[in-house]
């Protein structure tokens, strides 16, 4: 039979012959591609439950492979290798190695939510794509996104001091994303702040860039918060 999703099959398993006769019937041309069989042994039976623990992946178990998500996908219209239906299928089977073959495009979901609106089983495929992207990132299979780096900086300040200092967050973010601190829009914003903010506010802001503000009696509360986060991460991977 013709193979419509050749991109989902390892190239070495596709055998094509220029001339092929089967049981006396010439099947050359469109019908002459065969797939060599294989035995899969690399299942991770707990992978589906792991993805369910990431935000957005909670309903992945509901999928019945109707294909509505891929059919409506904005990215699939641009690149037929972007296939949410297939990735959800791999997730449910626990075939992580197969997912890793597409690690460079899974994160390209644009969150248009067309898949989520059309899904008859409320799988929320857009959320599953985000959950998979976060898993890839957390496991070190892909680089951390700028938003993840920002979240880490935000968490570091909250956990240590119970509050954030905006200029410190911005400076740390630029450093971790390899951006120049002196940017035209930032310089213009600072100029406007100097012109319009009260002097007392400007003095406090300048002081906070040197002496980082901290919530009173935050030590014990911060320790409890950090312990809670550690327990949540351990529970996710336990």
Phi and psi in degrees as GROMACS dihedral restraints (atoms count N, CA, C in turn):
[ dihedral_restraints ]
;  ai    aj    ak    al  type     phi  dphi    fc
    3     4     5     6     1   -69.0    20    10
    4     5     6     7     1   148.6    20    10
    6     7     8     9     1  -108.8    20    10
    7     8     9    10     1   113.6    20    10
    9    10    11    12     1   -90.3    20    10
   10    11    12    13     1   -22.6    20    10
   12    13    14    15     1  -117.5    20    10
   13    14    15    16     1    58.6    20    10
   15    16    17    18     1   -61.8    20    10
   16    17    18    19     1   -27.6    20    10
   18    19    20    21     1   -65.1    20    10
   19    20    21    22     1   -18.2    20    10
   21    22    23    24     1   -90.9    20    10
   22    23    24    25     1     3.2    20    10
   24    25    26    27     1  -119.3    20    10
   25    26    27    28     1   134.7    20    10
   27    28    29    30     1   -56.2    20    10
   28    29    30    31     1   134.5    20    10
   30    31    32    33     1   -57.3    20    10
   31    32    33    34     1   -35.8    20    10
   33    34    35    36     1   -70.2    20    10
   34    35    36    37     1   -14.2    20    10
   36    37    38    39     1   -92.9    20    10
   37    38    39    40     1    -6.7    20    10
   39    40    41    42     1   -92.8    20    10
   40    41    42    43     1   119.3    20    10
   42    43    44    45     1  -114.3    20    10
   43    44    45    46     1   116.3    20    10
   45    46    47    48     1  -118.8    20    10
   46    47    48    49     1   133.1    20    10
   48    49    50    51     1  -120.5    20    10
   49    50    51    52     1   141.3    20    10
   51    52    53    54     1   -65.5    20    10
   52    53    54    55     1   -39.1    20    10
   54    55    56    57     1  -128.3    20    10
   55    56    57    58     1   126.8    20    10
   57    58    59    60     1  -141.2    20    10
   58    59    60    61     1   127.0    20    10
   60    61    62    63     1  -121.4    20    10
   61    62    63    64     1   124.6    20    10
   63    64    65    66     1  -119.6    20    10
   64    65    66    67     1   119.9    20    10
   66    67    68    69     1    52.3    20    10
   67    68    69    70     1    40.7    20    10
   69    70    71    72     1    81.6    20    10
   70    71    72    73     1     1.9    20    10
   72    73    74    75     1  -108.3    20    10
   73    74    75    76     1   127.5    20    10
   75    76    77    78     1   -77.1    20    10
   76    77    78    79     1   112.2    20    10
   78    79    80    81     1  -111.7    20    10
   79    80    81    82     1    25.6    20    10
   81    82    83    84     1   -63.4    20    10
   82    83    84    85     1   157.4    20    10
   84    85    86    87     1    94.7    20    10
   85    86    87    88     1  -128.0    20    10
   87    88    89    90     1   -63.3    20    10
   88    89    90    91     1   -22.2    20    10
   90    91    92    93     1  -106.1    20    10
   91    92    93    94     1    11.3    20    10
   93    94    95    96     1   -99.1    20    10
   94    95    96    97     1    17.7    20    10
   96    97    98    99     1  -100.8    20    10
   97    98    99   100     1   125.8    20    10
   99   100   101   102     1  -118.1    20    10
  100   101   102   103     1   154.8    20    10
  102   103   104   105     1  -113.5    20    10
  103   104   105   106     1   123.2    20    10
  105   106   107   108     1   -74.4    20    10
  106   107   108   109     1   140.2    20    10
  108   109   110   111     1   -70.7    20    10
  109   110   111   112     1   161.5    20    10
  111   112   113   114     1  -148.0    20    10
  112   113   114   115     1   160.4    20    10
  114   115   116   117     1  -115.3    20    10
  115   116   117   118     1   123.2    20    10
  117   118   119   120     1   -91.2    20    10
  118   119   120   121     1   129.6    20    10
  120   121   122   123     1  -127.3    20    10
  121   122   123   124     1    -0.7    20    10
  123   124   125   126     1   -99.2    20    10
  124   125   126   127     1    38.7    20    10
  126   127   128   129     1   -73.5    20    10
  127   128   129   130     1   140.4    20    10
  129   130   131   132     1  -114.7    20    10
  130   131   132   133     1   100.6    20    10
  132   133   134   135     1   -65.4    20    10
  133   134   135   136     1   -17.7    20    10
  135   136   137   138     1   -97.9    20    10
  136   137   138   139     1     2.1    20    10
  138   139   140   141     1   -67.0    20    10
  139   140   141   142     1   -41.5    20    10
  141   142   143   144     1   -57.9    20    10
  142   143   144   145     1   -44.9    20    10
  144   145   146   147     1   -65.8    20    10
  145   146   147   148     1   -33.3    20    10
  147   148   149   150     1   -64.2    20    10
  148   149   150   151     1   -46.7    20    10
  150   151   152   153     1   -64.3    20    10
  151   152   153   154     1   -31.1    20    10
  153   154   155   156     1   -65.0    20    10
  154   155   156   157     1   -21.8    20    10
  156   157   158   159     1   -81.7    20    10
  157   158   159   160     1   -15.8    20    10
  159   160   161   162     1   -83.6    20    10
  160   161   162   163     1   143.4    20    10
  162   163   164   165     1   -55.9    20    10
  163   164   165   166     1   124.6    20    10
  165   166   167   168     1   103.9    20    10
  166   167   168   169     1   -20.8    20    10
  168   169   170   171     1   -95.5    20    10
  169   170   171   172     1     7.3    20    10
  171   172   173   174     1   -59.9    20    10
  172   173   174   175     1   -31.7    20    10
  174   175   176   177     1  -104.7    20    10
  175   176   177   178     1    15.6    20    10
  177   178   179   180     1   -59.2    20    10
  178   179   180   181     1   -28.5    20    10
  180   181   182   183     1   -68.2    20    10
  181   182   183   184     1   -13.6    20    10
  183   184   185   186     1   -81.7    20    10
  184   185   186   187     1   -12.7    20    10
  186   187   188   189     1   -63.1    20    10
  187   188   189   190     1   135.1    20    10
  189   190   191   192     1  -118.6    20    10
  190   191   192   193     1    17.7    20    10
  192   193   194   195     1    62.7    20    10
  193   194   195   196     1    41.8    20    10
  195   196   197   198     1   -75.8    20    10
  196   197   198   199     1   -23.6    20    10
  198   199   200   201     1    87.5    20    10
  199   200   201   202     1     4.1    20    10
  201   202   203   204     1   -61.1    20    10
  202   203   204   205     1   -34.5    20    10
  204   205   206   207     1   -64.2    20    10
  205   206   207   208     1   -50.2    20    10
  207   208   209   210     1   -66.0    20    10
  208   209   210   211     1   -39.4    20    10
  210   211   212   213     1   -62.3    20    10
  211   212   213   214     1   -31.7    20    10
  213   214   215   216     1   -97.9    20    10
  214   215   216   217     1    -3.6    20    10
  216   217   218   219     1   -68.3    20    10
  217   218   219   220     1   130.5    20    10
  219   220   221   222     1   -63.6    20    10
  220   221   222   223     1   -41.9    20    10
  222   223   224   225     1   -71.7    20    10
  223   224   225   226     1   -34.8    20    10
  225   226   227   228     1   -62.8    20    10
  226   227   228   229     1   -31.9    20    10
  228   229   230   231     1   -65.1    20    10
  229   230   231   232     1   -25.5    20    10
  231   232   233   234     1   -93.8    20    10
  232   233   234   235     1   -31.4    20    10
  234   235   236   237     1  -148.0    20    10
  235   236   237   238     1   108.2    20    10
  237   238   239   240     1   -68.5    20    10
  238   239   240   241     1    -7.5    20    10
  240   241   242   243     1   -77.4    20    10
  241   242   243   244     1   -15.2    20    10
  243   244   245   246     1   -84.6    20    10
  244   245   246   247     1   104.8    20    10
  246   247   248   249     1  -134.6    20    10
  247   248   249   250     1    86.3    20    10
  249   250   251   252     1   -57.0    20    10
  250   251   252   253     1   -40.0    20    10
  252   253   254   255     1   -56.9    20    10
  253   254   255   256     1   -45.6    20    10
  255   256   257   258     1   -66.5    20    10
  256   257   258   259     1   -41.7    20    10
  258   259   260   261     1   -68.0    20    10
  259   260   261   262     1   -35.2    20    10
  261   262   263   264     1   -66.8    20    10
  262   263   264   265     1   -38.2    20    10
  264   265   266   267     1   -59.8    20    10
  265   266   267   268     1   -46.2    20    10
  267   268   269   270     1   -65.0    20    10
  268   269   270   271     1   -38.1    20    10
  270   271   272   273     1   -61.4    20    10
  271   272   273   274     1   -44.0    20    10
  273   274   275   276     1   -68.2    20    10
  274   275   276   277     1   -30.2    20    10
  276   277   278   279     1   -83.6    20    10
  277   278   279   280     1   -16.9    20    10
  279   280   281   282     1    79.0    20    10
  280   281   282   283     1    29.4    20    10
  282   283   284   285     1   -92.9    20    10
  283   284   285   286     1    77.4    20    10
  285   286   287   288     1   -65.2    20    10
  286   287   288   289     1   -38.6    20    10
  288   289   290   291     1   -62.8    20    10
  289   290   291   292     1   -34.3    20    10
  291   292   293   294     1   -68.4    20    10
  292   293   294   295     1   -38.8    20    10
  294   295   296   297     1   -63.4    20    10
  295   296   297   298     1   -38.4    20    10
  297   298   299   300     1   -64.3    20    10
  298   299   300   301     1   -22.2    20    10
  300   301   302   303     1   -64.7    20    10
  301   302   303   304     1   -23.7    20    10
  303   304   305   306     1  -111.6    20    10
  304   305   306   307     1    20.0    20    10
  306   307   308   309     1   -60.8    20    10
  307   308   309   310     1   -23.8    20    10
  309   310   311   312     1   -83.3    20    10
  310   311   312   313     1    -5.4    20    10
  312   313   314   315     1  -125.5    20    10
  313   314   315   316     1   -17.2    20    10
  315   316   317   318     1   -56.3    20    10
  316   317   318   319     1   -39.6    20    10
  318   319   320   321     1   -71.3    20    10
  319   320   321   322     1    -7.3    20    10
  321   322   323   324     1   -78.4    20    10
  322   323   324   325     1     0.6    20    10
  324   325   326   327     1   -51.1    20    10
  325   326   327   328     1   130.5    20    10
  327   328   329   330     1   -96.7    20    10
  328   329   330   331     1     6.3    20    10
  330   331   332   333     1    56.5    20    10
  331   332   333   334     1    38.4    20    10
  333   334   335   336     1   -73.2    20    10
  334   335   336   337     1   -20.6    20    10
  336   337   338   339     1    67.7    20    10
  337   338   339   340     1    15.5    20    10
  339   340   341   342     1   -62.2    20    10
  340   341   342   343     1   -38.8    20    10
  342   343   344   345     1   -63.6    20    10
  343   344   345   346     1   -41.7    20    10
  345   346   347   348     1   -66.9    20    10
  346   347   348   349     1   -39.2    20    10
  348   349   350   351     1   -68.4    20    10
  349   350   351   352     1   -31.2    20    10
  351   352   353   354     1   -92.8    20    10
  352   353   354   355     1   -16.4    20    10
  354   355   356   357     1   -61.4    20    10
  355   356   357   358     1   123.3    20    10
  357   358   359   360     1   -77.7    20    10
  358   359   360   361     1    -7.7    20    10
  360   361   362   363     1  -116.5    20    10
  361   362   363   364     1     8.5    20    10
  363   364   365   366     1    55.7    20    10
  364   365   366   367     1    40.6    20    10
  366   367   368   369     1   -71.4    20    10
  367   368   369   370     1   -27.0    20    10
  369   370   371   372     1    58.8    20    10
  370   371   372   373     1    63.6    20    10
  372   373   374   375     1   -55.4    20    10
  373   374   375   376     1   -35.1    20    10
  375   376   377   378     1   -58.6    20    10
  376   377   378   379     1   -41.4    20    10
  378   379   380   381     1   -66.2    20    10
  379   380   381   382     1   -36.4    20    10
  381   382   383   384     1   -65.7    20    10
  382   383   384   385     1   -39.8    20    10
  384   385   386   387     1   -60.8    20    10
  385   386   387   388     1   -41.6    20    10
  387   388   389   390     1   -67.2    20    10
  388   389   390   391     1   -39.7    20    10
  390   391   392   393     1   -62.2    20    10
  391   392   393   394     1   -42.6    20    10
  393   394   395   396     1   -65.0    20    10
  394   395   396   397     1   -40.4    20    10
  396   397   398   399     1   -62.4    20    10
  397   398   399   400     1   -40.7    20    10
  399   400   401   402     1   -67.9    20    10
  400   401   402   403     1   -37.6    20    10
  402   403   404   405     1   -63.4    20    10
  403   404   405   406     1   -45.9    20    10
  405   406   407   408     1   -58.5    20    10
  406   407   408   409     1   -40.6    20    10
  408   409   410   411     1   -68.6    20    10
  409   410   411   412     1   -45.9    20    10
  411   412   413   414     1   -65.1    20    10
  412   413   414   415     1   -33.9    20    10
  414   415   416   417     1   -83.3    20    10
  415   416   417   418     1    -3.6    20    10
  417   418   419   420     1    82.1    20    10
  418   419   420   421     1    14.2    20    10
  420   421   422   423     1   -79.1    20    10
  421   422   423   424     1   -23.5    20    10
  423   424   425   426     1  -132.5    20    10
  424   425   426   427     1   159.9    20    10
  426   427   428   429     1   -70.6    20    10
  427   428   429   430     1   153.4    20    10
  429   430   431   432     1   -67.8    20    10
  430   431   432   433     1   137.0    20    10
  432   433   434   435     1   -77.1    20    10
  433   434   435   436     1   165.3    20    10
  435   436   437   438     1   -61.6    20    10
  436   437   438   439     1   -37.8    20    10
  438   439   440   441     1   -65.9    20    10
  439   440   441   442     1   -36.6    20    10
  441   442   443   444     1   -66.2    20    10
  442   443   444   445     1   -41.3    20    10
  444   445   446   447     1   -62.8    20    10
  445   446   447   448     1   -39.9    20    10
  447   448   449   450     1   -63.6    20    10
  448   449   450   451     1   -44.3    20    10
  450   451   452   453     1   -59.6    20    10
  451   452   453   454     1   -40.0    20    10
  453   454   455   456     1   -64.4    20    10
  454   455   456   457     1   -42.9    20    10
  456   457   458   459     1   -63.8    20    10
  457   458   459   460     1   -43.7    20    10
  459   460   461   462     1   -60.0    20    10
  460   461   462   463     1   -46.1    20    10
  462   463   464   465     1   -64.4    20    10
  463   464   465   466     1   -40.7    20    10
  465   466   467   468     1   -58.9    20    10
  466   467   468   469     1   -43.8    20    10
  468   469   470   471     1   -70.5    20    10
  469   470   471   472     1   -42.3    20    10
  471   472   473   474     1   -63.0    20    10
  472   473   474   475     1   -45.9    20    10
  474   475   476   477     1   -67.7    20    10
  475   476   477   478     1   -32.7    20    10
  477   478   479   480     1   -85.7    20    10
  478   479   480   481     1   -35.9    20    10
  480   481   482   483     1  -124.6    20    10
  481   482   483   484     1    -8.1    20    10
  483   484   485   486     1    79.5    20    10
  484   485   486   487     1     4.6    20    10
  486   487   488   489     1  -164.6    20    10
  487   488   489   490     1   172.6    20    10
  489   490   491   492     1  -116.6    20    10
  490   491   492   493     1   159.0    20    10
  492   493   494   495     1  -120.6    20    10
  493   494   495   496     1   114.2    20    10
  495   496   497   498     1   -55.6    20    10
  496   497   498   499     1   -45.9    20    10
  498   499   500   501     1   -64.9    20    10
  499   500   501   502     1   -34.4    20    10
  501   502   503   504     1   -68.6    20    10
  502   503   504   505     1   -40.6    20    10
  504   505   506   507     1   -60.9    20    10
  505   506   507   508     1   -46.2    20    10
  507   508   509   510     1   -64.2    20    10
  508   509   510   511     1   -44.3    20    10
  510   511   512   513     1   -63.1    20    10
  511   512   513   514     1   -45.0    20    10
  513   514   515   516     1   -64.4    20    10
  514   515   516   517     1   -38.8    20    10
  516   517   518   519     1   -64.2    20    10
  517   518   519   520     1   -44.6    20    10
  519   520   521   522     1   -62.2    20    10
  520   521   522   523     1   -38.9    20    10
  522   523   524   525     1   -65.1    20    10
  523   524   525   526     1   -44.6    20    10
  525   526   527   528     1   -75.1    20    10
  526   527   528   529     1   -19.9    20    10
  528   529   530   531     1  -103.9    20    10
  529   530   531   532     1    12.2    20    10
  531   532   533   534     1    56.4    20    10
  532   533   534   535     1    45.7    20    10
  534   535   536   537     1  -111.4    20    10
  535   536   537   538     1   148.8    20    10
  537   538   539   540     1   -69.7    20    10
  538   539   540   541     1   136.3    20    10
  540   541   542   543     1   -69.8    20    10
  541   542   543   544     1   -35.7    20    10
  543   544   545   546     1   -84.9    20    10
  544   545   546   547     1    99.8    20    10
  546   547   548   549     1  -122.1    20    10
  547   548   549   550     1   148.4    20    10
  549   550   551   552     1   -56.6    20    10
  550   551   552   553     1   -45.3    20    10
  552   553   554   555     1   -66.1    20    10
  553   554   555   556     1   -34.4    20    10
  555   556   557   558     1   -71.5    20    10
  556   557   558   559     1   -41.5    20    10
  558   559   560   561     1   -60.8    20    10
  559   560   561   562     1   -43.2    20    10
  561   562   563   564     1   -64.7    20    10
  562   563   564   565     1   -39.1    20    10
  564   565   566   567     1   -64.3    20    10
  565   566   567   568     1   -43.9    20    10
  567   568   569   570     1   -61.6    20    10
  568   569   570   571     1   -41.5    20    10
  570   571   572   573     1   -59.8    20    10
  571   572   573   574     1   -42.8    20    10
  573   574   575   576     1   -68.1    20    10
  574   575   576   577     1   -37.9    20    10
  576   577   578   579     1   -62.9    20    10
  577   578   579   580     1   -42.9    20    10
  579   580   581   582     1   -62.6    20    10
  580   581   582   583     1   -36.5    20    10
  582   583   584   585     1   -73.7    20    10
  583   584   585   586     1   -32.1    20    10
  585   586   587   588     1  -111.9    20    10
  586   587   588   589     1   -21.7    20    10
  588   589   590   591     1   -81.6    20    10
  589   590   591   592     1   147.3    20    10
  591   592   593   594     1   -60.4    20    10
  592   593   594   595     1   149.4    20    10
  594   595   596   597     1   -58.4    20    10
  595   596   597   598     1   -41.1    20    10
  597   598   599   600     1   -60.8    20    10
  598   599   600   601     1   -38.7    20    10
  600   601   602   603     1   -67.4    20    10
  601   602   603   604     1   -39.6    20    10
  603   604   605   606     1   -64.4    20    10
  604   605   606   607     1   -39.3    20    10
  606   607   608   609     1   -65.1    20    10
  607   608   609   610     1   -43.4    20    10
  609   610   611   612     1   -63.7    20    10
  610   611   612   613     1   -39.9    20    10
  612   613   614   615     1   -63.9    20    10
  613   614   615   616     1   -42.7    20    10
  615   616   617   618     1   -63.6    20    10
  616   617   618   619     1   -40.6    20    10
  618   619   620   621     1   -62.4    20    10
  619   620   621   622     1   -40.0    20    10
  621   622   623   624     1   -70.1    20    10
  622   623   624   625     1   -22.1    20    10
  624   625   626   627     1   -72.4    20    10
  625   626   627   628     1   -20.6    20    10
  627   628   629   630     1   -99.5    20    10
  628   629   630   631     1   -50.8    20    10
  630   631   632   633     1  -106.1    20    10
  631   632   633   634     1   103.0    20    10
  633   634   635   636     1   -65.3    20    10
  634   635   636   637     1   128.4    20    10
  636   637   638   639     1   -67.6    20    10
  637   638   639   640     1   147.9    20    10
  639   640   641   642     1  -142.7    20    10
  640   641   642   643     1   137.6    20    10
  642   643   644   645     1   -65.1    20    10
  643   644   645   646     1   138.2    20    10
  645   646   647   648     1   -61.0    20    10
  646   647   648   649     1   137.3    20    10
  648   649   650   651     1    56.6    20    10
  649   650   651   652     1    38.7    20    10
  651   652   653   654     1   -81.0    20    10
  652   653   654   655     1   -19.7    20    10
  654   655   656   657     1   -48.7    20    10
  655   656   657   658     1   -57.9    20    10
  657   658   659   660     1   -66.4    20    10
  658   659   660   661     1   -42.2    20    10
  660   661   662   663     1   -62.2    20    10
  661   662   663   664     1   -42.3    20    10
  663   664   665   666     1   -62.4    20    10
  664   665   666   667     1   -40.1    20    10
  666   667   668   669     1   -63.1    20    10
  667   668   669   670     1   -42.2    20    10
  669   670   671   672     1   -64.2    20    10
  670   671   672   673     1   -42.7    20    10
  672   673   674   675     1   -62.7    20    10
  673   674   675   676     1   -45.6    20    10
  675   676   677   678     1   -64.4    20    10
  676   677   678   679     1   -38.6    20    10
  678   679   680   681     1   -63.6    20    10
  679   680   681   682     1   -39.5    20    10
  681   682   683   684     1   -63.0    20    10
  682   683   684   685     1   -43.8    20    10
  684   685   686   687     1   -63.8    20    10
  685   686   687   688     1   -41.7    20    10
  687   688   689   690     1   -60.5    20    10
  688   689   690   691     1   -42.8    20    10
  690   691   692   693     1   -64.3    20    10
  691   692   693   694     1   -38.5    20    10
  693   694   695   696     1   -65.1    20    10
  694   695   696   697     1   -39.6    20    10
  696   697   698   699     1   -67.9    20    10
  697   698   699   700     1   -40.3    20    10
  699   700   701   702     1   -65.5    20    10
  700   701   702   703     1   -38.7    20    10
  702   703   704   705     1   -66.2    20    10
  703   704   705   706     1   -35.7    20    10
  705   706   707   708     1   -64.6    20    10
  706   707   708   709     1   -39.0    20    10
  708   709   710   711     1  -101.2    20    10
  709   710   711   712     1     0.7    20    10
